[in-house]
Amino acid sequence: MLYLLSKASEDYEILELPAGKSQVGDFLALKDGSEDRSLVLQVVHISYLKVPGELEEIIRMARASDILVESQSDELFEQVRGEIMDSKVLRCKVRGSLTNSSLTGNALWAPARMGSTIVRTTLREIRRVVDEEQMIPFPVGLLLDDGSELLIDLTDLDGALTLILGRKGAGKSTLAKSVIRGLVENGGRCVVLDINNEYMPLSHDRRFIQLDPGKNLTFELRMIPKSVFISLLEDLMELPQTSILEISRVWDRLEASGRLSFEGLRKEILFSRMNDYVKDALTRRLEVIAASRIINDQPADVEVISELQKSGGRCLSVFLRGLPTIFKKLVIELIMKNIIQAMERGRLDPIFLFAEEAHIYQGMPFWEDLVTRMRHLGISLLFITNEPSSLSNFVYRQADSVFLFNYSNDSDLGFLARVTQVDSESLTSFVRGLPELCCLAVGKVCSSLPVLFRVRHDEQFSGGGTKLFFKSRLAQPLKSSVPG
Amino acid sequence: MARHTQVEILLSERIINLPFVNDALGGEKFHVGELQEQITNDGPETYDIYPLETAGDKAPVAAVDCSNVQLGYGGGFSYEAARAAIVTKSIAGDVHVTKIGPLVAKSPTNQGSILFALEAFAQSLAVDLVRDGIVLLDGVALPEDVSYHVPRKTKVIGLSKTVPPQDKEDRSFGFPSGPFVMIKRPFNSCLVRLSSGGFVLNGRVWSHQPDDIPSAFSSLSRSDALDVGYPDSLKLAHIFSKILPAEVLSARIVIMRKHGVRLLDPLDGRKLLLGSMWG
């Protein structure tokens, strides 16, 4: 049975007597007497009821543990005493108000203390109306409260900024893969900046395309706008201004004569009359680019923009593992500039961009700029990272939805409590104890109700899991080390 | 076992049905104490001090303590809970605790307590449990009106938690520093220090041989663990007999469930008359 104990600000204390199986994250409906309205409460902390003399009781139990104690007392008395000592106080946060089955985010009223009743409820029950209104429902996992499927509306990701955060091995990419599959199956175009080359479909699926820089992902110089190429040299390769002016002149000359090519550019610089220092600076940088085989004069095997222009769902995974940082930056710079340019010119429909550990290959100003313009461009952005502090406060403030996996580090939790929309007590309580593959979802995707769920494992992708040395060793029969 | 005919024992169906309680309720063993009658109150007042002998045989010990608490008032009746604990310690050192109760007594307001009856019953049980051993009681007075048969070799020792004035820093103040017993005759009331460094306690021995007092305390000091001079078994009996607030609450809930009586808090006359600050 649940009883209303107290209320302080938006916190309610509920007595659970006898103790049940309530757990953090559970939902309760606090029905207000005769009124047809309920407060939606969520359990954020569980403690024992403070009973006068409890310390003496516990010490007595401790003394009894090492001696034989025989009790001749009333059975019902012993049962009630046990129930009182075991009873729990559930500290709950108000998550909204249910009136006529309609959920509103705020609750400006307080229920009657004695006349109200408290019943357990589930997210599915609370969101019944919301779920019915979902346009493209997609199951991402199983709710921790009742084991039912959590459906998110994929349209909630459209034009939105979504963050997937968690420690390594917590299940971030498992969730991302599941979402990608849902988007692709519903005709979405996804680009994944894949830091670990793990977004590989297990079986061949023409909708999933791997882009391996220097192999099937190359850029024909002729197709790269001059401004993009120049900014590559300037921003990524720190080419001095005098050299920029020189190569700009060379580029214009070659373009005007119809001889623009990567090899042409190299030869032109090599044999033209210019300052030796400038020539050397340009030559060395072009050699680096040539070595990457990312920019050349061959038509690309897979052309990113044209792939994204094809009808039907698509997922382009840009493999970045093993690439030197400068080439990672180069590839992302080229892809993003191409995409943004195509979008600005109206040649590309909206896409979903999954950026894993985005801070590694682009500076935060780039991403902040993208976040500012994403809605106008048509990019739905999903950041996936295990370092919450790698994203700026600006990014957090703009986030529409956040998926949080386990964090136990106090500084990470403190940081997240400051920047996410969840109160710090709920966040710490929910996130610290989350097992592997379980996460907390907050924001638009779950109608602003903090939801705990176990991520659905997508069989369509391989890789990504933690590789363990001893796992494979222990799978083999152990050889006896005893001679003979 | 209830002394007052108007007292009704509640919450104890299981206890009442126990064989040893049935025997006790038969009333055969309850009669006016014989041991008290052996004390003769004439003669000059003397004080004799004896050192306690630390060497010698151990004896089994059974310690008894009882506690009671007012549960409240309801339907014109007063409700009281009482519990007894008997802690036995064998010569080998094995400890066994028996808790009896809480029993709940319903009686017309201010019609007496079941504490003494339960105490006497628990003491008689303890005497049966340690034949030829030591029965340790809390306090230096036997329950009134009731007594029980004590075998000749059994020693009944009472120790009071009300310690005589003494210096906490210098516990030897005014007394021998080692274990001793000081007997005030002809009343046989004692001051005793059971262990070196322990507190001096008020004590009493009920024995068939009044001259046996020093040997009774010596035997106790050898047979039980002593914490600041107080026997551990008696401390345990106190711990296990105490009725804690959670148990008071539980008893009130059970009375409501079983008997449909919602108890009101006991009236605190001091607070009512003097106010919460001075009461």
Chai-1 contact restraints between the chains, C-beta under 6 A:
chainA,res_idxA,chainB,res_idxB,connection_type,confidence,min_distance_angstrom,max_distance_angstrom,comment,restraint_id
A,V51,B,A246,contact,1.0,0.0,6.0,A-B,restraint_1
A,P52,B,P245,contact,1.0,0.0,6.0,A-B,restraint_2
A,G53,B,L244,contact,1.0,0.0,6.0,A-B,restraint_3
A,G53,B,P245,contact,1.0,0.0,6.0,A-B,restraint_4
A,G53,B,A246,contact,1.0,0.0,6.0,A-B,restraint_5
A,E56,B,L244,contact,1.0,0.0,6.0,A-B,restraint_6
A,E57,B,L244,contact,1.0,0.0,6.0,A-B,restraint_7
A,E57,B,A246,contact,1.0,0.0,6.0,A-B,restraint_8
A,R60,B,I239,contact,1.0,0.0,6.0,A-B,restraint_9
A,I67,B,V95,contact,1.0,0.0,6.0,A-B,restraint_10
A,L68,B,H96,contact,1.0,0.0,6.0,A-B,restraint_11
A,V69,B,V97,contact,1.0,0.0,6.0,A-B,restraint_12
A,E70,B,T98,contact,1.0,0.0,6.0,A-B,restraint_13
A,S71,B,K99,contact,1.0,0.0,6.0,A-B,restraint_14
A,Q72,B,I15,contact,1.0,0.0,6.0,A-B,restraint_15
A,Q72,B,I100,contact,1.0,0.0,6.0,A-B,restraint_16
A,S73,B,G101,contact,1.0,0.0,6.0,A-B,restraint_17
A,D74,B,L11,contact,1.0,0.0,6.0,A-B,restraint_18
A,L76,B,V254,contact,1.0,0.0,6.0,A-B,restraint_19
A,F77,B,S250,contact,1.0,0.0,6.0,A-B,restraint_20
A,F77,B,V254,contact,1.0,0.0,6.0,A-B,restraint_21
A,V80,B,S250,contact,1.0,0.0,6.0,A-B,restraint_22
A,V80,B,I253,contact,1.0,0.0,6.0,A-B,restraint_23
A,V80,B,V254,contact,1.0,0.0,6.0,A-B,restraint_24
A,R81,B,E247,contact,1.0,0.0,6.0,A-B,restraint_25
A,R81,B,S250,contact,1.0,0.0,6.0,A-B,restraint_26
A,I84,B,A246,contact,1.0,0.0,6.0,A-B,restraint_27
A,I84,B,L249,contact,1.0,0.0,6.0,A-B,restraint_28
A,I84,B,S250,contact,1.0,0.0,6.0,A-B,restraint_29
A,M85,B,A246,contact,1.0,0.0,6.0,A-B,restraint_30
